[in-house]
Amino acid sequence: MMARNVAALVAALAWAQDPAPSPAPPPPDPAAIVTGACTACHGLDFIAEHRKDHDGWDFTVRRMIDKGAELDFDAVPLVVDYLAKTYPKPEEKPPG
């Protein structure tokens, strides 16, 4: 009888333990963030036409937030990096 009670107690304790931790969520997808936040007002083709360096994209993204773009401030560096890599300012060639 005691063995049965011990077995039941062990089973109950095992069942009551916290479940294994969930895996970490995947990192945010900057392309999806840009699509969601930026294309609410204009298309991706418009963005592609305005190629900028990192500082230029940072200024633009922050200006768009000031104008009402729904973008979490924590996502700004991720979005700016993505835009600067995906739509970089063309390199200027020296004359002659």
C-alpha positions as CSV (number, residue, x, y, z in Angstrom):
1,M,0.0,0.0,0.0
2,M,2.8,2.4,0.9
3,A,4.6,1.8,-2.5
4,R,1.4,2.7,-4.3
5,N,1.1,6.0,-2.3
6,V,4.7,6.8,-3.1
7,A,4.3,6.1,-6.8
8,A,1.1,8.2,-6.8
9,L,3.0,11.0,-5.1
10,V,5.9,10.8,-7.5
11,A,3.6,10.9,-10.5
12,A,1.7,13.9,-9.1
13,L,4.9,15.8,-8.5
14,A,6.2,15.0,-11.9
15,W,3.0,16.2,-13.5
16,A,2.9,19.4,-11.3
17,Q,6.4,20.5,-12.3
18,D,6.8,23.5,-14.7
19,P,6.8,22.5,-18.3
20,A,10.0,22.8,-20.3
21,P,10.7,26.4,-21.2
22,S,9.5,27.4,-24.6
23,P,12.1,28.0,-27.3
24,A,13.0,31.7,-27.8
25,P,10.8,33.4,-30.3
26,P,12.4,34.0,-33.7
27,P,14.1,37.3,-34.2
28,P,11.9,40.0,-35.9
29,D,11.9,40.0,-39.6
30,P,13.0,43.6,-40.7
31,A,11.5,43.0,-44.2
32,A,8.1,42.2,-42.6
33,I,8.4,45.2,-40.3
34,V,9.1,47.5,-43.3
35,T,6.3,46.0,-45.3
36,G,3.8,46.5,-42.4
37,A,4.9,49.9,-41.2
38,C,6.0,51.6,-44.4
39,T,3.6,50.3,-47.0
40,A,0.7,51.6,-45.1
41,C,1.4,55.0,-46.8
42,H,3.5,54.1,-49.9
43,G,4.8,51.2,-51.8
44,L,8.1,49.4,-51.7
45,D,8.9,50.8,-55.1
46,F,8.8,54.2,-53.6
47,I,11.2,53.1,-50.9
48,A,13.5,51.5,-53.5
49,E,13.7,54.8,-55.4
50,H,15.0,56.7,-52.4
51,R,18.4,55.1,-51.7
52,K,20.3,56.5,-48.7
53,D,23.2,55.8,-46.5
54,H,22.7,54.6,-42.9
55,D,22.3,58.1,-41.5
56,G,19.9,59.1,-44.2
57,W,17.7,56.0,-43.5
58,D,17.8,56.7,-39.8
59,F,16.7,60.3,-40.3
60,T,13.9,59.1,-42.7
61,V,12.6,56.4,-40.4
62,R,12.5,58.7,-37.4
63,R,10.7,61.4,-39.5
64,M,8.2,58.8,-40.6
65,I,7.5,57.9,-37.0
66,D,7.0,61.6,-36.2
67,K,4.5,61.6,-39.1
68,G,2.5,58.7,-37.6
69,A,4.2,55.5,-38.9
70,E,3.4,52.7,-36.5
71,L,6.9,51.4,-35.7
72,D,8.1,50.4,-32.3
73,F,11.1,52.5,-31.3
74,D,13.0,49.2,-30.3
75,A,12.7,48.1,-34.0
76,V,14.2,51.3,-35.4
77,P,17.9,50.1,-35.5
78,L,16.8,46.8,-37.1
79,V,14.8,48.6,-39.8
80,V,17.4,51.2,-40.4
81,D,20.1,48.6,-40.8
82,Y,17.8,46.6,-43.2
83,L,17.0,49.6,-45.3
84,A,20.7,50.8,-45.5
85,K,21.7,47.3,-46.7
86,T,18.8,46.7,-49.0
87,Y,18.5,50.2,-50.5
88,P,22.0,51.7,-50.1
89,K,23.0,55.0,-51.5
90,P,24.8,54.5,-54.8
91,E,28.5,55.1,-54.6
92,E,29.6,58.2,-56.3
93,K,32.3,57.8,-58.9
94,P,35.0,60.5,-59.0
95,P,34.9,62.7,-62.1
96,G,37.1,61.9,-65.0
